[in-house]
Amino acid sequence: MTIAFFDTKEYDRQSFEKVSGSYGIEFRFLETKLTPDTASLAEGCVGVCVFVNDTVNAQVIDRLYELGVKVIALRCAGYNNVDVRHCYGKLHVLHVPAYSPYAVAEHAMAMLLSSVRRIHKAYNRTRDFNFSLKGLAGFDFHGKTVGVVGTGRIGRVFADICRGFGMKVLAYDKFPVESDFMEYVPLPELLERSDVISLHCPLTEETYHMLNSESLAATKKGVVIVNTSRGALIDAEALLAAIKSRHVGAACLDVYEEESDLFFEDFSGHIMDDDTLARLISMPNVLVTSHQAFLTEEALGNIADTTCKNIVDFFKEERCENELCYRCGNGEVCRLGRSGKCF
């Protein structure tokens, strides 16, 4: 089986080459992203392997279908960049629903600690032998209230980490889970009561810009916003305005609304065209990382192994438990208990 592997990075190649041979898969590693202009590079392949910033719209799907591609194997959990409804009847879509919730949750806490305790600022100062403590005061996490939006595996791990710091945990999710320490409340109440708000939900039509000018205004003054999920959960312009007005105390962003042409690339020698991102990064109370929350050795290994297993199960077993089912909604896991392929 030959699979066209788009948007390849060195860490991708290393992790997938370790396991691909044992699964009998040959990956055609391509540095370019999947777009309407590059879809033809998948000619002769039975599938494509894509990541969060590849474009899998109707035009790309139709072209892949013309080329005889059978499957789209996402090497990530999210699928908001895939038109799953247009795929129905043409291409099957597989994803990696869980690879390491600890990787993302721990990165969220690392960013939060760095921001609140000014670790990044202290690091830069001491490298210049500046040992002043002026402007480095933070606050205790113990006794503070954290609002966790989305209590899937990552959200629950993050909530548990926060509990370890002695924080009170509020939670919001359309599908609550039983918990002896998370208090589920409506979203408006969570926004109003939380000292820290961390987003761990997928990007859907319903969650798009869930943090906007109106909802941000309803938060506590000085609230800290953490987003390690999807950039478009937050209206970046509204967040910038809330920071400039001193209403939002700090923001920790591993994702950004318009990241697709920026993140994972080196633009250090270029002028930043995205004025909103440039202004956010220039703010002393904003910490930005480039969608790296997933990037641990354990997570990379799990992603490669699960992606390869998905492909083999699909072609050899005629079913894959991680196929996204279009009959159950916009790419949700099948609730019908199917025993074969989705179509």
DOPA-833691 format. One line per 5 residues: for each residue x, y, z of C-alpha. Coordinates in pm, 1 decimal. Example, Ala and Ser with C-alpha at 12.3 -4.5 7.8 and 13.67 -1.06 7.14 Angstrom:
BEGIN
1230.0 -450.0 780.0; 1367.0 -106.0 714.0
This chain:
BEGIN
0.0 0.0 0.0; 138.8 338.5 -100.8; 17.7 642.4 93.3; 94.9 1004.0 -3.3; 214.5 1173.8 316.1
161.4 1550.6 294.3; 317.5 1831.3 500.9; 604.1 1610.0 616.0; 831.7 1728.1 895.1; 1147.2 1548.2 1005.8
986.2 1424.1 1326.9; 697.7 1282.6 1119.0; 930.9 1089.9 891.5; 1129.4 948.6 1183.2; 826.7 826.1 1378.2
642.4 681.0 1077.4; 948.7 511.9 926.5; 995.7 325.3 1255.6; 663.0 146.8 1224.0; 555.7 158.1 857.4
756.3 -149.2 754.3; 590.3 -373.7 1009.4; 251.3 -273.2 870.2; 348.9 -319.1 505.5; 287.3 45.4 419.2
504.3 257.9 192.4; 474.0 630.0 256.8; 550.8 881.0 -16.6; 678.8 1166.3 200.8; 599.4 1510.9 58.4
701.0 1839.7 218.4; 420.4 2035.1 52.5; 78.1 2072.3 210.8; -225.0 1914.6 48.6; -409.9 2178.7 -155.4
-606.9 2182.6 -480.9; -276.1 2252.4 -657.6; -88.2 1961.6 -498.5; -357.5 1693.2 -483.7; -228.4 1536.8 -807.4
87.5 1430.8 -621.0; -124.9 1150.4 -475.0; -156.1 981.1 -814.9; -89.6 609.2 -784.7; -159.0 605.4 -409.8
-446.5 430.1 -236.6; -459.4 690.9 37.4; -331.3 1021.3 168.4; -203.9 1102.1 516.3; -275.0 1460.4 624.8
-236.9 1692.8 922.4; -424.4 1988.3 1069.2; -317.7 2252.3 815.9; -372.7 2048.0 499.6; -672.8 2154.9 291.4
-926.0 1879.9 230.9; -1214.4 2070.4 75.2; -1460.6 1963.0 -194.8; -1219.8 2044.8 -477.8; -938.8 1839.2 -322.9
-1174.1 1552.0 -238.8; -1307.4 1534.0 -595.7; -953.5 1534.4 -737.0; -837.1 1259.0 -500.0; -1143.5 1055.1 -590.8
-1062.1 1093.3 -961.7; -710.3 963.4 -889.1; -846.6 649.1 -725.0; -760.8 742.5 -368.4; -974.0 545.0 -124.3
-891.6 681.7 217.6; -787.4 998.0 400.8; -582.0 909.6 708.5; -563.1 1199.5 950.5; -264.0 1183.3 1182.0
-447.5 1392.4 1441.0; -774.7 1392.8 1632.0; -936.3 1704.7 1486.3; -1098.7 1703.4 1143.8; -1232.1 2057.3 1100.3
-1009.8 2098.5 792.0; -1188.0 1809.0 617.7; -1523.5 1842.6 442.5; -1644.5 1511.8 583.0; -1990.1 1544.0 432.5
-1850.7 1586.8 82.4; -1634.0 1279.9 143.0; -1936.7 1058.4 194.0; -1967.0 799.7 -81.7; -1621.9 889.9 -217.2
-1346.0 880.0 42.4; -1331.9 722.3 385.9; -1184.6 937.4 663.0; -985.0 788.3 951.2; -842.1 979.6 1245.4
-641.0 932.1 1565.0; -888.9 1010.2 1843.5; -635.2 971.6 2124.4; -257.1 968.1 2114.1; -145.0 1123.3 2441.5
-384.7 1339.7 2638.4; -99.4 1396.0 2881.2; 113.8 1567.3 2616.6; -145.1 1836.5 2541.2; -268.0 1878.6 2898.2
85.6 1907.5 3036.3; 174.8 2165.4 2769.8; -130.4 2368.8 2866.2; -17.1 2368.3 3229.1; 343.0 2444.1 3129.1
226.1 2751.7 2937.7; 2.1 2857.5 3224.1; 281.7 2826.1 3480.3; 529.9 3006.2 3256.3; 287.8 3291.8 3199.1
159.1 3339.5 3551.8; 501.7 3303.8 3719.2; 677.8 3501.9 3441.9; 927.4 3221.1 3379.2; 989.5 3326.8 3018.8
1065.6 3682.9 3127.2; 1295.7 3572.0 3408.3; 1482.6 3343.4 3168.1; 1552.0 3630.7 2928.0; 1656.4 3863.4 3210.5
1902.1 3632.1 3379.8; 2071.5 3554.8 3048.7; 2162.9 3924.0 3049.4; 2266.9 3896.4 3417.9; 1965.0 4103.4 3518.6
1848.0 3957.6 3849.9; 1584.6 4218.9 3930.4; 1246.4 4085.9 4041.5; 1055.9 4394.7 3931.9; 744.3 4302.4 3735.4
776.9 3927.9 3796.0; 508.8 3884.5 4063.1; 255.0 3616.3 3980.0; -23.0 3454.3 4180.8; -84.2 3124.2 4359.4
-286.1 2861.9 4174.3; -398.7 2713.7 4507.5; -752.6 2826.2 4583.4; -813.2 2975.2 4237.8; -1093.5 2862.4 4008.2
-1018.0 2710.2 3668.8; -1284.4 2668.8 3403.7; -1229.1 2370.2 3174.3; -1429.4 2391.2 2851.0; -1449.5 2041.2 2706.4
-1399.8 1738.2 2928.4; -1281.1 1475.4 2686.3; -963.0 1286.4 2773.7; -737.6 1592.6 2741.2; -971.7 1819.0 2934.8
-1005.0 1565.1 3215.9; -627.1 1518.6 3243.5; -581.3 1896.6 3255.9; -852.8 1925.5 3519.7; -678.7 1658.3 3726.9
-348.3 1846.6 3703.6; -524.3 2162.1 3821.6; -676.0 1969.0 4113.1; -321.7 1873.4 4211.0; -245.4 2243.6 4249.6
-541.7 2284.3 4482.4; -760.1 2464.3 4229.3; -1139.6 2451.8 4220.9; -1244.4 2303.1 3886.3; -1552.4 2419.2 3697.7
-1639.9 2235.0 3377.2; -1860.5 2276.5 3074.9; -1937.8 2007.7 2818.8; -2246.3 1909.8 2621.4; -2183.4 1552.8 2735.4
-2074.7 1563.1 3102.8; -1890.1 1272.5 3260.8; -1912.4 1158.0 3619.6; -1654.0 1329.2 3838.3; -1597.8 1368.1 4209.7
-1411.0 1696.6 4174.3; -1535.8 1877.4 3860.1; -1843.3 2095.3 3900.7; -2039.4 2116.2 3575.7; -2198.3 2455.6 3518.1
-2347.7 2641.2 3219.0; -2088.7 2816.7 3003.5; -2192.6 3171.0 3104.3; -2145.8 3079.4 3472.0; -1805.4 2924.3 3399.2
-1693.2 3241.0 3220.5; -1812.2 3459.3 3507.5; -1653.8 3259.9 3791.4; -1319.8 3138.9 3650.7; -979.1 3291.0 3718.4
-833.5 3071.5 3442.3; -1022.0 2940.9 3136.9; -871.8 2654.9 2936.0; -1023.0 2534.4 2607.4; -1020.4 2161.5 2526.8
-1311.4 2121.0 2284.5; -1325.2 2051.5 1909.4; -1391.0 2321.8 1652.4; -1745.3 2299.2 1518.1; -2001.6 2545.4 1387.4
-2129.5 2571.4 1743.7; -1790.4 2635.7 1906.6; -1652.5 2871.2 1638.7; -1552.5 3198.5 1813.7; -1701.7 3078.6 2141.3
-1472.9 3335.4 2300.5; -1567.1 3660.1 2126.9; -1609.9 4021.4 2234.1; -1936.4 3946.0 2415.1; -1825.1 3632.7 2599.3
-1485.4 3778.8 2688.3; -1659.6 4082.5 2839.4; -1850.8 3842.1 3065.4; -1531.1 3699.5 3216.3; -1356.9 3811.4 3533.0
-1124.7 4107.9 3498.7; -771.6 3969.4 3485.0; -874.9 3624.3 3360.6; -607.1 3406.2 3199.9; -706.5 3235.2 2873.6
-540.3 2908.9 2763.5; -602.3 2749.5 2422.2; -429.7 2428.3 2314.9; -721.6 2303.5 2105.9; -815.7 2494.7 1786.7
-738.7 2856.5 1708.3; -1081.1 2954.3 1576.9; -1241.1 2882.7 1914.1; -1125.1 3237.2 1990.9; -1191.5 3553.1 1791.4
-833.0 3675.8 1778.8; -927.8 4040.2 1719.4; -1165.4 4032.6 2016.5; -897.3 3874.3 2234.9; -648.0 4140.9 2131.8
-896.3 4415.1 2219.0; -968.1 4255.2 2558.4; -596.4 4238.3 2634.7; -539.3 4597.7 2529.5; -827.7 4712.3 2751.0
-664.9 4527.2 3043.3; -970.4 4307.2 3090.4; -792.0 3981.9 2998.2; -488.7 3946.2 3220.0; -292.2 3701.5 3004.4
-327.7 3456.8 2716.4; -146.2 3129.6 2647.0; -197.7 3024.6 2286.8; -62.3 2710.3 2125.0; -301.9 2756.8 1833.9
-413.1 3055.4 1628.6; -712.0 3120.8 1407.6; -508.9 3190.3 1092.1; -218.4 2955.7 1162.9; -238.9 2736.4 852.3
11.5 2937.0 646.5; 236.3 3021.9 941.3; 277.0 2752.8 1204.4; 533.5 2474.2 1155.9; 741.1 2703.9 931.6
1039.9 2936.2 991.3; 961.4 3301.0 915.6; 1231.5 3447.7 1135.8; 1389.4 3628.0 841.8; 1062.8 3772.6 713.3
826.1 4054.1 799.6; 508.7 3920.2 959.9; 211.9 3994.9 735.5; -45.5 3890.1 994.3; -86.4 4208.9 1197.9
-312.1 4048.5 1458.9; -65.0 3771.8 1538.9; 224.3 4019.4 1536.5; 44.1 4240.4 1789.2; -49.0 3944.4 2007.9
310.7 3820.3 2018.2; 430.9 4172.0 2102.5; 212.8 4182.9 2413.6; 411.9 4114.1 2732.7; 128.3 3905.9 2878.0
76.0 3680.4 2574.7; 264.8 3352.5 2535.2; 249.1 3185.3 2193.4; 381.4 2844.4 2092.7; 345.7 2702.2 1742.4
94.2 2418.8 1783.1; 347.3 2203.1 1965.3; 134.9 2072.2 2251.5; 120.1 1726.0 2090.4; 495.4 1709.8 2033.9
631.8 1443.9 2268.2; 811.5 1122.3 2181.6; 526.7 919.2 2325.0; 259.4 1106.0 2130.3; 448.9 1088.7 1801.5
493.6 714.9 1840.2; 126.4 663.0 1922.5; 16.3 878.6 1628.8; 231.0 682.3 1383.1; 123.4 345.8 1520.6
-249.3 427.8 1528.4; -244.1 586.7 1182.1; -78.1 279.9 1031.0; -314.5 44.8 1214.3; -612.1 247.5 1087.2
-494.1 206.6 727.9; -428.7 -167.7 760.6; -760.1 -230.4 937.1; -944.9 -42.6 665.0; -791.1 -228.6 372.3
-738.9 -573.4 524.2; -1011.4 -602.9 787.0; -1274.0 -408.3 589.0; -1343.6 -191.5 890.6; -1173.2 64.5 1113.8
-1292.4 163.3 1458.6; -1151.7 513.2 1401.9; -1342.3 584.6 1081.8; -1549.4 903.3 1104.8; -1914.4 826.1 1039.0
-2100.6 1078.1 826.5; -2441.3 922.3 889.3; -2418.8 1020.4 1256.7; -2349.4 1386.8 1195.4; -2055.2 1596.3 1092.6
-1785.7 1333.8 1135.6; -1882.1 1179.6 1467.1; -1799.3 826.6 1575.5; -2070.6 589.5 1459.3; -2344.6 533.1 1717.1
-2506.4 258.0 1510.7; -2255.8 -6.7 1611.2; -2147.3 -70.4 1253.7; -1934.3 -374.6 1186.9; -1799.6 -265.8 849.1
-1712.6 45.2 653.9; -1927.6 353.3 668.6; -2040.6 309.9 305.8
